[in-house]
Amino acid sequence: MTDLNFETFLDAYHMEFTEYLSRSAAAVHSDEDYQKLAAQIQELFRQYPRMAEVMDNAVPCSLTEKESAALIQVLNIRNQISFMEAVQAYYKGCADCIGYLRKMDMLRQP
């Protein structure tokens, strides 16, 4: 008797899937809204350089109340950017799916 192998798609193609997500998310980086959000983050880091210690190091450090508020802003902006990238990946996946179905003649042309 052979053992069944329940390897998932992500187990088998983790690197390829990660690369696909990265490429699809990169399309957002030219978006005007993304550029504004990235500029806001850069400005906050310029105003409060100690935030870089918190974001880049795994070492505890104390922040002032203003630095803490700015850090919360940065984290919220990063969440917005992540959402934008997820939406882009979703739509790219939908478009790719339609393309594959058309190539297999499983989708009627309009």
N, CA, C and O atoms as CSV, one atom per row, in Angstrom:
chain,resi,resn,atom,element,x,y,z
A,1,MET,N,N,0.838,-1.176,0.000
A,1,MET,CA,C,0.000,0.000,0.000
A,1,MET,C,C,0.885,1.242,0.000
A,1,MET,O,O,1.852,1.317,0.758
A,2,THR,N,N,0.560,2.202,-0.838
A,2,THR,CA,C,1.339,3.435,-0.901
A,2,THR,C,C,0.713,4.501,-0.025
A,2,THR,O,O,-0.502,4.552,0.163
A,3,ASP,N,N,1.567,5.338,0.499
A,3,ASP,CA,C,1.081,6.467,1.290
A,3,ASP,C,C,0.545,7.543,0.357
A,3,ASP,O,O,1.130,7.834,-0.687
A,4,LEU,N,N,-0.566,8.117,0.750
A,4,LEU,CA,C,-1.136,9.207,-0.031
A,4,LEU,C,C,-0.370,10.487,0.263
A,4,LEU,O,O,-0.009,10.759,1.408
A,5,ASN,N,N,-0.130,11.257,-0.767
A,5,ASN,CA,C,0.575,12.526,-0.615
A,5,ASN,C,C,-0.449,13.647,-0.780
A,5,ASN,O,O,-1.019,13.829,-1.856
A,6,PHE,N,N,-0.673,14.391,0.294
A,6,PHE,CA,C,-1.637,15.476,0.259
A,6,PHE,C,C,-0.932,16.823,0.173
A,6,PHE,O,O,-1.273,17.758,0.898
A,7,GLU,N,N,0.030,16.914,-0.694
A,7,GLU,CA,C,0.760,18.165,-0.881
A,7,GLU,C,C,-0.171,19.182,-1.538
A,7,GLU,O,O,-0.774,18.902,-2.574
A,8,THR,N,N,-0.283,20.340,-0.940
A,8,THR,CA,C,-1.161,21.366,-1.485
A,8,THR,C,C,-0.467,22.119,-2.605
A,8,THR,O,O,0.741,22.003,-2.810
A,9,PHE,N,N,-1.256,22.884,-3.312
A,9,PHE,CA,C,-0.708,23.741,-4.370
A,9,PHE,C,C,0.376,24.651,-3.817
A,9,PHE,O,O,1.447,24.785,-4.409
A,10,LEU,N,N,0.088,25.286,-2.662
A,10,LEU,CA,C,1.073,26.207,-2.085
A,10,LEU,C,C,2.317,25.481,-1.594
A,10,LEU,O,O,3.413,26.040,-1.635
A,11,ASP,N,N,2.164,24.238,-1.126
A,11,ASP,CA,C,3.343,23.461,-0.747
A,11,ASP,C,C,4.236,23.232,-1.962
A,11,ASP,O,O,5.458,23.358,-1.880
A,12,ALA,N,N,3.626,22.901,-3.067
A,12,ALA,CA,C,4.382,22.567,-4.277
A,12,ALA,C,C,4.915,23.789,-5.009
A,12,ALA,O,O,5.994,23.732,-5.599
A,13,TYR,N,N,4.175,24.892,-4.980
A,13,TYR,CA,C,4.528,26.046,-5.815
A,13,TYR,C,C,4.632,27.344,-5.019
A,13,TYR,O,O,4.306,28.417,-5.526
A,14,HIS,N,N,5.080,27.244,-3.791
A,14,HIS,CA,C,5.157,28.415,-2.914
A,14,HIS,C,C,5.965,29.563,-3.536
A,14,HIS,O,O,5.502,30.703,-3.556
A,15,MET,N,N,7.140,29.274,-4.032
A,15,MET,CA,C,8.000,30.330,-4.585
A,15,MET,C,C,7.381,30.961,-5.825
A,15,MET,O,O,7.413,32.182,-5.982
A,16,GLU,N,N,6.824,30.147,-6.698
A,16,GLU,CA,C,6.210,30.672,-7.910
A,16,GLU,C,C,4.995,31.539,-7.576
A,16,GLU,O,O,4.780,32.584,-8.189
A,17,PHE,N,N,4.208,31.092,-6.598
A,17,PHE,CA,C,3.033,31.858,-6.200
A,17,PHE,C,C,3.437,33.181,-5.563
A,17,PHE,O,O,2.819,34.213,-5.826
A,18,THR,N,N,4.461,33.157,-4.735
A,18,THR,CA,C,4.968,34.384,-4.114
A,18,THR,C,C,5.457,35.356,-5.179
A,18,THR,O,O,5.209,36.559,-5.091
A,19,GLU,N,N,6.147,34.837,-6.175
A,19,GLU,CA,C,6.623,35.689,-7.273
A,19,GLU,C,C,5.453,36.268,-8.064
A,19,GLU,O,O,5.488,37.437,-8.449
A,20,TYR,N,N,4.427,35.470,-8.309
A,20,TYR,CA,C,3.229,35.929,-9.017
A,20,TYR,C,C,2.573,37.071,-8.245
A,20,TYR,O,O,2.222,38.095,-8.833
A,21,LEU,N,N,2.405,36.905,-6.937
A,21,LEU,CA,C,1.810,37.960,-6.117
A,21,LEU,C,C,2.660,39.221,-6.136
A,21,LEU,O,O,2.138,40.334,-6.201
A,22,SER,N,N,3.964,39.039,-6.078
A,22,SER,CA,C,4.866,40.189,-6.091
A,22,SER,C,C,4.755,40.964,-7.401
A,22,SER,O,O,4.710,42.194,-7.403
A,23,ARG,N,N,4.712,40.232,-8.514
A,23,ARG,CA,C,4.591,40.896,-9.822
A,23,ARG,C,C,3.256,41.604,-9.967
A,23,ARG,O,O,3.199,42.716,-10.492
A,24,SER,N,N,2.184,40.974,-9.509
A,24,SER,CA,C,0.874,41.606,-9.649
A,24,SER,C,C,0.755,42.815,-8.735
A,24,SER,O,O,0.120,43.802,-9.106
A,25,ALA,N,N,1.349,42.761,-7.551
A,25,ALA,CA,C,1.301,43.889,-6.622
A,25,ALA,C,C,2.155,45.052,-7.119
A,25,ALA,O,O,1.866,46.208,-6.813
A,26,ALA,N,N,3.190,44.756,-7.874
A,26,ALA,CA,C,4.072,45.810,-8.377
A,26,ALA,C,C,3.330,46.774,-9.287
A,26,ALA,O,O,3.732,47.931,-9.411
A,27,ALA,N,N,2.265,46.328,-9.921
A,27,ALA,CA,C,1.490,47.199,-10.797
A,27,ALA,C,C,0.872,48.358,-10.023
A,27,ALA,O,O,0.638,49.430,-10.582
A,28,VAL,N,N,0.607,48.142,-8.741
A,28,VAL,CA,C,0.013,49.186,-7.902
A,28,VAL,C,C,1.006,50.324,-7.671
A,28,VAL,O,O,0.598,51.465,-7.460
A,29,HIS,N,N,2.282,50.030,-7.709
A,29,HIS,CA,C,3.304,51.010,-7.356
A,29,HIS,C,C,3.346,52.219,-8.282
A,29,HIS,O,O,3.898,53.256,-7.917
A,30,SER,N,N,2.778,52.101,-9.456
A,30,SER,CA,C,2.712,53.252,-10.356
A,30,SER,C,C,1.416,54.051,-10.166
A,30,SER,O,O,1.250,55.119,-10.756
A,31,ASP,N,N,0.515,53.536,-9.355
A,31,ASP,CA,C,-0.760,54.189,-9.087
A,31,ASP,C,C,-0.543,55.493,-8.309
A,31,ASP,O,O,0.304,55.561,-7.419
A,32,GLU,N,N,-1.309,56.509,-8.653
A,32,GLU,CA,C,-1.181,57.823,-8.005
A,32,GLU,C,C,-1.483,57.754,-6.505
A,32,GLU,O,O,-0.794,58.381,-5.700
A,33,ASP,N,N,-2.508,56.992,-6.136
A,33,ASP,CA,C,-2.844,56.856,-4.709
A,33,ASP,C,C,-1.707,56.186,-3.941
A,33,ASP,O,O,-1.382,56.587,-2.823
A,34,TYR,N,N,-1.108,55.168,-4.546
A,34,TYR,CA,C,0.034,54.503,-3.905
A,34,TYR,C,C,1.181,55.485,-3.708
A,34,TYR,O,O,1.803,55.521,-2.646
A,35,GLN,N,N,1.455,56.281,-4.735
A,35,GLN,CA,C,2.545,57.249,-4.648
A,35,GLN,C,C,2.323,58.232,-3.503
A,35,GLN,O,O,3.259,58.581,-2.784
A,36,LYS,N,N,1.073,58.677,-3.341
A,36,LYS,CA,C,0.747,59.605,-2.253
A,36,LYS,C,C,0.965,58.948,-0.892
A,36,LYS,O,O,1.528,59.557,0.017
A,37,LEU,N,N,0.515,57.702,-0.761
A,37,LEU,CA,C,0.679,56.989,0.507
A,37,LEU,C,C,2.165,56.758,0.819
A,37,LEU,O,O,2.602,56.930,1.957
A,38,ALA,N,N,2.920,56.372,-0.188
A,38,ALA,CA,C,4.361,56.157,0.013
A,38,ALA,C,C,5.052,57.464,0.403
A,38,ALA,O,O,5.956,57.461,1.239
A,39,ALA,N,N,4.637,58.568,-0.192
A,39,ALA,CA,C,5.215,59.872,0.161
A,39,ALA,C,C,4.872,60.250,1.598
A,39,ALA,O,O,5.696,60.833,2.303
A,40,GLN,N,N,3.654,59.916,2.032
A,40,GLN,CA,C,3.274,60.188,3.424
A,40,GLN,C,C,4.163,59.412,4.385
A,40,GLN,O,O,4.605,59.949,5.401
A,41,ILE,N,N,4.421,58.155,4.064
A,41,ILE,CA,C,5.301,57.347,4.914
A,41,ILE,C,C,6.692,57.952,4.967
A,41,ILE,O,O,7.276,58.080,6.043
A,42,GLN,N,N,7.228,58.325,3.805
A,42,GLN,CA,C,8.569,58.910,3.767
A,42,GLN,C,C,8.635,60.198,4.585
A,42,GLN,O,O,9.616,60.451,5.283
A,43,GLU,N,N,7.596,60.997,4.492
A,43,GLU,CA,C,7.569,62.253,5.246
A,43,GLU,C,C,7.530,61.978,6.750
A,43,GLU,O,O,8.210,62.654,7.522
A,44,LEU,N,N,6.749,61.007,7.159
A,44,LEU,CA,C,6.690,60.657,8.580
A,44,LEU,C,C,8.038,60.134,9.078
A,44,LEU,O,O,8.453,60.457,10.191
A,45,PHE,N,N,8.716,59.338,8.269
A,45,PHE,CA,C,10.050,58.864,8.646
A,45,PHE,C,C,11.058,60.013,8.683
A,45,PHE,O,O,11.980,60.015,9.499
A,46,ARG,N,N,10.875,60.983,7.796
A,46,ARG,CA,C,11.768,62.139,7.814
A,46,ARG,C,C,11.544,62.957,9.089
A,46,ARG,O,O,12.502,63.401,9.722
A,47,GLN,N,N,10.290,63.152,9.456
A,47,GLN,CA,C,9.972,63.938,10.654
A,47,GLN,C,C,10.362,63.213,11.940
A,47,GLN,O,O,10.794,63.840,12.907
A,48,TYR,N,N,10.207,61.889,11.943
A,48,TYR,CA,C,10.451,61.102,13.156
A,48,TYR,C,C,11.415,59.953,12.836
A,48,TYR,O,O,10.989,58.807,12.692
A,49,PRO,N,N,12.692,60.254,12.727
A,49,PRO,CA,C,13.668,59.229,12.308
A,49,PRO,C,C,13.795,58.051,13.287
A,49,PRO,O,O,14.236,56.972,12.891
A,50,ARG,N,N,13.419,58.242,14.540
A,50,ARG,CA,C,13.524,57.143,15.507
A,50,ARG,C,C,12.549,56.015,15.184
A,50,ARG,O,O,12.724,54.888,15.648
A,51,MET,N,N,11.539,56.312,14.404
A,51,MET,CA,C,10.593,55.255,14.020
A,51,MET,C,C,11.286,54.159,13.231
A,51,MET,O,O,10.868,53.002,13.274
A,52,ALA,N,N,12.331,54.509,12.518
A,52,ALA,CA,C,13.070,53.503,11.750
A,52,ALA,C,C,13.640,52.429,12.666
A,52,ALA,O,O,13.705,51.261,12.283
A,53,GLU,N,N,14.055,52.811,13.877
A,53,GLU,CA,C,14.558,51.832,14.836
A,53,GLU,C,C,13.482,50.807,15.168
A,53,GLU,O,O,13.757,49.610,15.254
A,54,VAL,N,N,12.267,51.282,15.352
A,54,VAL,CA,C,11.159,50.392,15.693
A,54,VAL,C,C,10.835,49.485,14.510
A,54,VAL,O,O,10.603,48.290,14.692
A,55,MET,N,N,10.818,50.037,13.317
A,55,MET,CA,C,10.403,49.282,12.142
A,55,MET,C,C,11.497,48.333,11.641
A,55,MET,O,O,11.190,47.253,11.136
A,56,ASP,N,N,12.751,48.718,11.773
A,56,ASP,CA,C,13.836,47.951,11.170
A,56,ASP,C,C,14.540,46.999,12.124
A,56,ASP,O,O,15.196,46.058,11.675
A,57,ASN,N,N,14.420,47.220,13.427
A,57,ASN,CA,C,15.140,46.399,14.391
A,57,ASN,C,C,14.150,45.655,15.276
A,57,ASN,O,O,13.019,46.092,15.486
A,58,ALA,N,N,14.599,44.549,15.773
A,58,ALA,CA,C,13.767,43.773,16.697
A,58,ALA,C,C,14.150,44.097,18.136
A,58,ALA,O,O,14.053,43.248,19.021
A,59,VAL,N,N,14.581,45.320,18.357
A,59,VAL,CA,C,15.029,45.748,19.672
A,59,VAL,C,C,14.007,46.726,20.247
A,59,VAL,O,O,13.650,47.695,19.576
A,60,PRO,N,N,13.536,46.504,21.449
A,60,PRO,CA,C,12.581,47.444,22.040
A,60,PRO,C,C,13.203,48.827,22.227
A,60,PRO,O,O,14.374,48.951,22.586
A,61,CYS,N,N,12.419,49.843,21.983
A,61,CYS,CA,C,12.867,51.206,22.232
A,61,CYS,C,C,11.637,52.048,22.554
A,61,CYS,O,O,10.514,51.694,22.196
A,62,SER,N,N,11.864,53.148,23.224
A,62,SER,CA,C,10.737,53.993,23.605
A,62,SER,C,C,10.559,55.116,22.587
A,62,SER,O,O,11.520,55.605,21.993
A,63,LEU,N,N,9.313,55.503,22.408
A,63,LEU,CA,C,8.971,56.591,21.499
A,63,LEU,C,C,8.195,57.644,22.273
A,63,LEU,O,O,7.542,57.354,23.276
A,64,THR,N,N,8.284,58.863,21.786
A,64,THR,CA,C,7.467,59.919,22.370
A,64,THR,C,C,6.017,59.708,21.935
A,64,THR,O,O,5.727,58.856,21.096
A,65,GLU,N,N,5.134,60.477,22.504
A,65,GLU,CA,C,3.722,60.366,22.138
A,65,GLU,C,C,3.518,60.708,20.657
A,65,GLU,O,O,2.743,60.045,19.968
A,66,LYS,N,N,4.209,61.738,20.173
A,66,LYS,CA,C,4.086,62.113,18.758
A,66,LYS,C,C,4.663,61.027,17.853
A,66,LYS,O,O,4.093,60.716,16.808
A,67,GLU,N,N,5.794,60.453,18.257
A,67,GLU,CA,C,6.396,59.376,17.461
A,67,GLU,C,C,5.478,58.156,17.438
A,67,GLU,O,O,5.352,57.487,16.412
A,68,SER,N,N,4.842,57.873,18.565
A,68,SER,CA,C,3.908,56.746,18.617
A,68,SER,C,C,2.714,56.977,17.698
A,68,SER,O,O,2.276,56.063,16.999
A,69,ALA,N,N,2.191,58.195,17.699
A,69,ALA,CA,C,1.071,58.523,16.815
A,69,ALA,C,C,1.495,58.403,15.352
A,69,ALA,O,O,0.735,57.908,14.519
A,70,ALA,N,N,2.708,58.857,15.044
A,70,ALA,CA,C,3.218,58.752,13.672
A,70,ALA,C,C,3.412,57.291,13.276
A,70,ALA,O,O,3.138,56.912,12.138
A,71,LEU,N,N,3.880,56.481,14.205
A,71,LEU,CA,C,4.058,55.051,13.930
A,71,LEU,C,C,2.715,54.391,13.617
A,71,LEU,O,O,2.623,53.563,12.711
A,72,ILE,N,N,1.694,54.753,14.355
A,72,ILE,CA,C,0.355,54.228,14.081
A,72,ILE,C,C,-0.105,54.653,12.693
A,72,ILE,O,O,-0.719,53.865,11.973
A,73,GLN,N,N,0.187,55.888,12.314
A,73,GLN,CA,C,-0.156,56.362,10.961
A,73,GLN,C,C,0.556,55.534,9.906
A,73,GLN,O,O,-0.052,55.121,8.918
A,74,VAL,N,N,1.846,55.290,10.115
A,74,VAL,CA,C,2.625,54.502,9.153
A,74,VAL,C,C,2.034,53.098,9.018
A,74,VAL,O,O,1.891,52.582,7.910
A,75,LEU,N,N,1.695,52.490,10.141
A,75,LEU,CA,C,1.117,51.142,10.087
A,75,LEU,C,C,-0.233,51.141,9.382
A,75,LEU,O,O,-0.536,50.215,8.629
A,76,ASN,N,N,-1.042,52.160,9.617
A,76,ASN,CA,C,-2.323,52.269,8.910
A,76,ASN,C,C,-2.125,52.461,7.409
A,76,ASN,O,O,-2.844,51.869,6.604
A,77,ILE,N,N,-1.160,53.282,7.036
A,77,ILE,CA,C,-0.876,53.500,5.613
A,77,ILE,C,C,-0.381,52.210,4.977
A,77,ILE,O,O,-0.777,51.874,3.861
A,78,ARG,N,N,0.483,51.484,5.680
A,78,ARG,CA,C,0.962,50.206,5.145
A,78,ARG,C,C,-0.192,49.227,4.963
A,78,ARG,O,O,-0.203,48.460,4.000
A,79,ASN,N,N,-1.154,49.243,5.867
A,79,ASN,CA,C,-2.339,48.391,5.697
A,79,ASN,C,C,-3.118,48.787,4.448
A,79,ASN,O,O,-3.603,47.921,3.720
A,80,GLN,N,N,-3.241,50.088,4.197
A,80,GLN,CA,C,-3.932,50.553,2.985
A,80,GLN,C,C,-3.199,50.071,1.741
A,80,GLN,O,O,-3.822,49.625,0.777
A,81,ILE,N,N,-1.870,50.164,1.768
A,81,ILE,CA,C,-1.068,49.717,0.631
A,81,ILE,C,C,-1.232,48.207,0.432
A,81,ILE,O,O,-1.378,47.746,-0.700
A,82,SER,N,N,-1.210,47.446,1.511
A,82,SER,CA,C,-1.398,45.994,1.415
A,82,SER,C,C,-2.753,45.660,0.818
A,82,SER,O,O,-2.871,44.740,0.008
A,83,PHE,N,N,-3.777,46.407,1.217
A,83,PHE,CA,C,-5.112,46.190,0.660
A,83,PHE,C,C,-5.117,46.486,-0.839
A,83,PHE,O,O,-5.692,45.725,-1.617
A,84,MET,N,N,-4.483,47.583,-1.249
A,84,MET,CA,C,-4.412,47.931,-2.673
A,84,MET,C,C,-3.719,46.814,-3.453
A,84,MET,O,O,-4.155,46.456,-4.547
A,85,GLU,N,N,-2.638,46.263,-2.889
A,85,GLU,CA,C,-1.909,45.183,-3.557
A,85,GLU,C,C,-2.756,43.916,-3.633
A,85,GLU,O,O,-2.718,43.203,-4.636
A,86,ALA,N,N,-3.521,43.631,-2.577
A,86,ALA,CA,C,-4.387,42.447,-2.584
A,86,ALA,C,C,-5.486,42.582,-3.628
A,86,ALA,O,O,-5.805,41.617,-4.323
A,87,VAL,N,N,-6.063,43.763,-3.743
A,87,VAL,CA,C,-7.095,44.001,-4.758
A,87,VAL,C,C,-6.509,43.804,-6.149
A,87,VAL,O,O,-7.133,43.175,-7.004
A,88,GLN,N,N,-5.317,44.336,-6.379
A,88,GLN,CA,C,-4.663,44.184,-7.683
A,88,GLN,C,C,-4.399,42.707,-7.983
A,88,GLN,O,O,-4.628,42.253,-9.104
A,89,ALA,N,N,-3.918,41.952,-6.984
A,89,ALA,CA,C,-3.650,40.524,-7.183
A,89,ALA,C,C,-4.952,39.773,-7.478
A,89,ALA,O,O,-4.975,38.865,-8.308
A,90,TYR,N,N,-6.025,40.154,-6.799
A,90,TYR,CA,C,-7.321,39.514,-7.033
A,90,TYR,C,C,-7.773,39.734,-8.483
A,90,TYR,O,O,-8.158,38.784,-9.165
A,91,TYR,N,N,-7.727,40.978,-8.946
A,91,TYR,CA,C,-8.177,41.258,-10.309
A,91,TYR,C,C,-7.264,40.629,-11.346
A,91,TYR,O,O,-7.734,40.178,-12.391
A,92,LYS,N,N,-5.972,40.592,-11.074
A,92,LYS,CA,C,-5.050,39.928,-12.003
A,92,LYS,C,C,-5.363,38.441,-12.061
A,92,LYS,O,O,-5.345,37.839,-13.135
A,93,GLY,N,N,-5.650,37.847,-10.906
A,93,GLY,CA,C,-6.011,36.429,-10.880
A,93,GLY,C,C,-7.278,36.160,-11.664
A,93,GLY,O,O,-7.364,35.168,-12.387
A,94,CYS,N,N,-8.268,37.039,-11.526
A,94,CYS,CA,C,-9.521,36.889,-12.288
A,94,CYS,C,C,-9.254,36.989,-13.787
A,94,CYS,O,O,-9.772,36.196,-14.574
A,95,ALA,N,N,-8.450,37.962,-14.169
A,95,ALA,CA,C,-8.138,38.135,-15.591
A,95,ALA,C,C,-7.365,36.933,-16.129
A,95,ALA,O,O,-7.627,36.474,-17.241
A,96,ASP,N,N,-6.415,36.422,-15.347
A,96,ASP,CA,C,-5.656,35.242,-15.767
A,96,ASP,C,C,-6.572,34.039,-15.912
A,96,ASP,O,O,-6.433,33.261,-16.856
A,97,CYS,N,N,-7.504,33.881,-14.985
A,97,CYS,CA,C,-8.445,32.759,-15.041
A,97,CYS,C,C,-9.279,32.817,-16.324
A,97,CYS,O,O,-9.465,31.805,-16.998
A,98,ILE,N,N,-9.768,33.989,-16.645
A,98,ILE,CA,C,-10.555,34.147,-17.878
A,98,ILE,C,C,-9.697,33.811,-19.095
A,98,ILE,O,O,-10.155,33.146,-20.024
A,99,GLY,N,N,-8.449,34.278,-19.081
A,99,GLY,CA,C,-7.543,33.968,-20.191
A,99,GLY,C,C,-7.302,32.475,-20.341
A,99,GLY,O,O,-7.296,31.962,-21.460
A,100,TYR,N,N,-7.101,31.766,-19.228
A,100,TYR,CA,C,-6.887,30.323,-19.280
A,100,TYR,C,C,-8.132,29.603,-19.785
A,100,TYR,O,O,-8.035,28.676,-20.589
A,101,LEU,N,N,-9.305,30.030,-19.311
A,101,LEU,CA,C,-10.542,29.403,-19.769
A,101,LEU,C,C,-10.746,29.615,-21.263
A,101,LEU,O,O,-11.228,28.719,-21.956
A,102,ARG,N,N,-10.386,30.780,-21.758
A,102,ARG,CA,C,-10.514,31.036,-23.196
A,102,ARG,C,C,-9.534,30.172,-23.996
A,102,ARG,O,O,-9.883,29.646,-25.053
A,103,LYS,N,N,-8.309,30.030,-23.484
A,103,LYS,CA,C,-7.325,29.196,-24.188
A,103,LYS,C,C,-7.776,27.751,-24.269
A,103,LYS,O,O,-7.464,27.055,-25.235
A,104,MET,N,N,-8.507,27.293,-23.265
A,104,MET,CA,C,-8.996,25.906,-23.250
A,104,MET,C,C,-10.363,25.784,-23.930
A,104,MET,O,O,-10.990,24.725,-23.883
A,105,ASP,N,N,-10.818,26.864,-24.557
A,105,ASP,CA,C,-12.127,26.892,-25.215
A,105,ASP,C,C,-13.252,26.496,-24.274
A,105,ASP,O,O,-14.200,25.818,-24.669
A,106,MET,N,N,-13.137,26.926,-23.025
A,106,MET,CA,C,-14.171,26.633,-22.043
A,106,MET,C,C,-15.021,27.856,-21.734
A,106,MET,O,O,-15.932,27.798,-20.907
A,107,LEU,N,N,-14.720,28.951,-22.398
A,107,LEU,CA,C,-15.449,30.193,-22.171
A,107,LEU,C,C,-15.848,30.744,-23.523
A,107,LEU,O,O,-15.015,30.895,-24.416
A,108,ARG,N,N,-17.084,31.032,-23.663
A,108,ARG,CA,C,-17.595,31.555,-24.921
A,108,ARG,C,C,-17.113,32.997,-25.105
A,108,ARG,O,O,-17.166,33.801,-24.175
A,109,GLN,N,N,-16.648,33.311,-26.299
A,109,GLN,CA,C,-16.211,34.670,-26.625
A,109,GLN,C,C,-17.427,35.565,-26.739
A,109,GLN,O,O,-18.465,35.130,-27.238
A,110,PRO,N,N,-17.321,36.820,-26.282
A,110,PRO,CA,C,-18.470,37.746,-26.385
A,110,PRO,C,C,-18.770,38.126,-27.818
A,110,PRO,O,O,-19.700,38.892,-28.071
